[in-house]
Amino acid sequence: MRGWLQLILVAVLTTSLTVGSSAQLPVPSLEDVVQRLAAVNASLETFRVEQEVVASVLMFRFVFGTSVVASRPARYHVIVHDAPWPFNSLGKEFGLAARPEDVLAQYSARTIVWKDEDGRQWLYLSLEGRHADVNPPRVEAHIDPSRWLVGKTEFHYTWGGLLAEYRYALYDRYYMPEVLFVRAPSFFLSATIRHHDYQFNIAIPEEEFGTK
């Protein structure tokens, strides 16, 4: 469970610390897509945000909070507050470092096409792991080309799929995640993660990125 949450955070971080406009129909390469994503919110160096997680597993409902700090190039640290028992595997704190460029090292593009869905145009990517140890071995993503924000992702694991949908809002001059919807059908799990109390370009002590 910890692994899939970290992957979602990578997707969020990619579009948070990395807005342009594009109505062009030529299909870009994966390298071009990564460059576009990395250019989002170019003046944003650090941020802090609080999250409220409302999760359902079968008929059970759980509510807990997390605090997140992040900085360029791609450092992300999460503190989980009073996680209920199904989420104990997350630990109280965890961090990760990942860059948009890492996508190029780990994945190759099977498909990149324009796709009309939900009454709008998306850039659809289907990525496949370059090596047997890449996990998950396949990833799908829908990208909003008007602002180059990741709208939907689906991670394909051996145990099943993990789906995430992102809703953004304009905070100050930055487009940041407002709500994240997550589903893991194989575990009968769904979650809504709401973001609030953003702080931008603040000083973050180095020790805050350490795991206690």
C-alpha positions as CSV (number, residue, x, y, z in Angstrom):
1,M,0.0,0.0,0.0
2,R,2.9,2.3,0.7
3,G,4.2,1.8,-2.8
4,W,1.1,2.9,-4.6
5,L,0.7,6.0,-2.4
6,Q,4.2,7.0,-3.2
7,L,3.6,6.7,-6.9
8,I,0.6,9.0,-6.7
9,L,2.7,11.5,-4.8
10,V,5.3,11.3,-7.6
11,A,2.6,12.2,-10.1
12,V,1.4,15.1,-8.0
13,L,4.9,16.3,-7.4
14,T,5.7,16.1,-11.1
15,T,2.9,18.6,-11.9
16,S,3.4,20.7,-8.7
17,L,7.1,21.5,-8.7
18,T,7.7,21.4,-12.3
19,V,1.6,26.7,-16.7
20,G,1.9,26.6,-20.3
21,S,-0.6,26.4,-23.0
22,S,-0.8,24.1,-26.0
23,A,-3.5,23.5,-28.5
24,Q,-1.2,21.9,-31.0
25,L,-2.4,18.6,-32.5
26,P,1.0,17.1,-33.5
27,V,1.8,14.2,-31.2
28,P,4.8,15.0,-29.0
29,S,7.5,12.6,-28.0
30,L,7.8,11.3,-24.5
31,E,10.8,13.5,-24.0
32,D,8.7,16.6,-25.0
33,V,6.0,15.6,-22.6
34,V,8.4,15.2,-19.7
35,Q,9.9,18.7,-20.5
36,R,6.4,20.2,-20.6
37,L,5.5,18.7,-17.2
38,A,8.8,19.8,-15.7
39,A,8.2,23.4,-16.8
40,V,4.9,23.7,-14.8
41,N,4.9,26.2,-11.9
42,A,8.5,27.1,-12.9
43,S,8.9,29.7,-10.1
44,L,7.8,27.3,-7.3
45,E,10.7,26.1,-5.3
46,T,9.1,24.7,-2.1
47,F,5.7,24.2,-0.7
48,R,3.9,22.9,2.4
49,V,0.3,21.6,2.5
50,E,-2.1,19.8,4.8
51,Q,-4.2,16.9,3.5
52,E,-7.4,15.3,4.7
53,V,-7.8,11.7,3.7
54,V,-11.2,10.1,3.7
55,A,-10.9,6.4,2.8
56,S,-13.3,3.5,2.5
57,V,-12.3,-0.2,2.6
58,L,-15.3,-2.4,2.1
59,M,-18.0,-1.0,4.4
60,F,-15.5,0.8,6.7
61,R,-14.8,4.5,6.6
62,F,-11.6,6.1,7.9
63,V,-10.5,9.7,8.2
64,F,-7.0,10.9,9.0
65,G,-4.6,13.7,8.0
66,T,-1.2,14.1,6.5
67,S,1.3,17.0,6.3
68,V,3.5,17.3,3.2
69,V,6.6,19.3,2.5
70,A,8.3,19.4,-1.0
71,S,11.2,21.1,-2.7
72,R,12.9,21.1,-6.0
73,P,14.3,19.3,-7.8
74,A,11.9,16.6,-6.4
75,R,12.0,16.0,-2.7
76,Y,8.8,15.0,-0.9
77,H,8.2,14.2,2.7
78,V,4.9,13.1,4.3
79,I,3.9,12.9,7.9
80,V,0.9,10.7,8.6
81,H,-1.2,11.7,11.6
82,D,-3.0,9.0,13.5
83,A,-3.4,6.6,10.6
84,P,-6.0,3.9,11.2
85,W,-5.0,0.2,11.2
86,P,-5.5,-0.5,7.5
87,F,-2.9,2.2,6.7
88,N,-0.3,1.4,9.3
89,S,2.0,0.1,6.6
90,L,2.5,3.7,5.5
91,G,4.5,4.4,8.6
92,K,4.3,7.7,10.5
93,E,6.7,9.4,8.1
94,F,8.1,8.6,4.7
95,G,10.0,10.5,2.0
96,L,11.0,10.1,-1.6
97,A,13.0,11.7,-4.3
98,A,12.0,11.5,-7.9
99,R,12.3,13.7,-10.9
100,P,10.2,13.8,-14.1
101,E,13.3,12.9,-16.0
102,D,13.3,9.5,-14.1
103,V,10.3,8.5,-16.2
104,L,12.6,8.5,-19.3
105,A,15.0,6.2,-17.6
106,Q,12.4,3.7,-16.4
107,Y,9.7,3.8,-19.1
108,S,9.3,3.8,-22.8
109,A,6.1,4.9,-24.6
110,R,3.9,2.3,-26.1
111,T,1.3,4.8,-27.2
112,I,1.0,8.6,-27.3
113,V,-2.2,9.9,-28.9
114,W,-4.7,12.6,-28.6
115,K,-8.0,11.3,-27.2
116,D,-11.4,12.9,-26.7
117,E,-12.9,11.9,-23.4
118,D,-15.3,13.4,-20.9
119,G,-16.1,16.2,-23.4
120,R,-12.5,17.4,-23.7
121,Q,-9.2,16.6,-25.4
122,W,-6.5,14.7,-23.6
123,L,-3.0,13.6,-24.4
124,Y,-3.0,9.9,-23.6
125,L,0.1,8.0,-22.8
126,S,0.6,4.3,-22.3
127,L,4.1,3.6,-20.8
128,E,5.9,0.3,-20.4
129,G,8.8,-0.5,-18.0
130,R,12.2,-0.7,-19.7
131,H,13.4,-3.4,-17.3
132,A,11.8,-6.3,-15.5
133,D,12.3,-4.7,-12.1
134,V,10.3,-1.5,-13.0
135,N,7.3,-1.4,-10.7
136,P,4.6,-0.9,-11.8
137,P,5.4,-2.5,-15.2
138,R,2.8,-0.4,-17.1
139,V,1.3,3.1,-16.5
140,E,-1.4,5.1,-18.3
141,A,-1.9,8.8,-18.0
142,H,-4.2,11.5,-19.3
143,I,-2.7,14.9,-19.5
144,D,-4.5,18.2,-19.9
145,P,-2.7,20.0,-22.8
146,S,-4.1,23.4,-21.9
147,R,-2.0,23.6,-18.8
148,W,0.1,20.4,-19.0
149,L,-1.3,19.0,-15.8
150,V,-1.8,15.2,-15.2
151,G,-5.5,14.6,-15.0
152,K,-5.8,10.9,-14.6
153,T,-3.3,8.0,-14.1
154,E,-3.7,4.2,-13.9
155,F,-0.9,2.1,-12.5
156,H,-1.0,-1.5,-13.5
157,Y,0.5,-3.9,-10.9
158,T,0.6,-7.7,-10.9
159,W,-2.0,-7.5,-8.1
160,G,-4.4,-5.2,-10.1
161,G,-4.9,-1.6,-11.0
162,L,-4.6,1.7,-9.1
163,L,-6.5,4.6,-10.5
164,A,-6.2,8.3,-9.6
165,E,-7.9,11.4,-10.8
166,Y,-6.6,14.9,-10.0
167,R,-8.5,18.2,-9.6
168,Y,-6.5,21.4,-9.6
169,A,-7.2,24.9,-8.4
170,L,-5.3,28.2,-8.7
171,Y,-3.6,29.2,-5.5
172,D,-1.8,32.5,-5.8
173,R,-0.3,32.0,-9.2
174,Y,0.2,28.2,-9.0
175,Y,-2.0,25.4,-10.2
176,M,-1.9,22.9,-7.5
177,P,-3.8,19.7,-6.6
178,E,-7.0,20.5,-4.7
179,V,-8.6,17.1,-4.6
180,L,-7.3,13.7,-5.4
181,F,-9.5,10.6,-6.0
182,V,-8.0,7.2,-5.6
183,R,-9.3,3.7,-6.3
184,A,-7.8,0.3,-5.9
185,P,-10.6,-2.1,-6.9
186,S,-8.6,-5.3,-6.0
187,F,-8.5,-4.1,-2.3
188,F,-12.0,-2.6,-2.4
189,L,-10.4,0.7,-1.5
190,S,-11.3,4.2,-2.4
191,A,-10.1,7.5,-1.0
192,T,-10.6,11.2,-1.4
193,I,-7.6,13.4,-0.5
194,R,-8.3,17.1,0.0
195,H,-5.5,19.7,0.1
196,H,-5.6,22.8,2.2
197,D,-3.5,25.5,3.8
198,Y,-0.8,25.7,1.0
199,Q,2.4,27.7,1.8
200,F,4.7,28.5,-1.1
201,N,8.4,29.3,-1.5
202,I,9.0,29.0,2.2
203,A,12.2,28.0,4.0
204,I,12.1,24.3,4.9
205,P,14.8,23.1,7.3
206,E,16.8,20.2,6.0
207,E,15.8,18.0,9.0
208,E,12.2,18.1,7.9
209,F,13.1,15.8,5.0
210,G,14.6,13.2,7.4
211,T,12.6,10.2,8.5
212,K,12.4,9.9,12.3
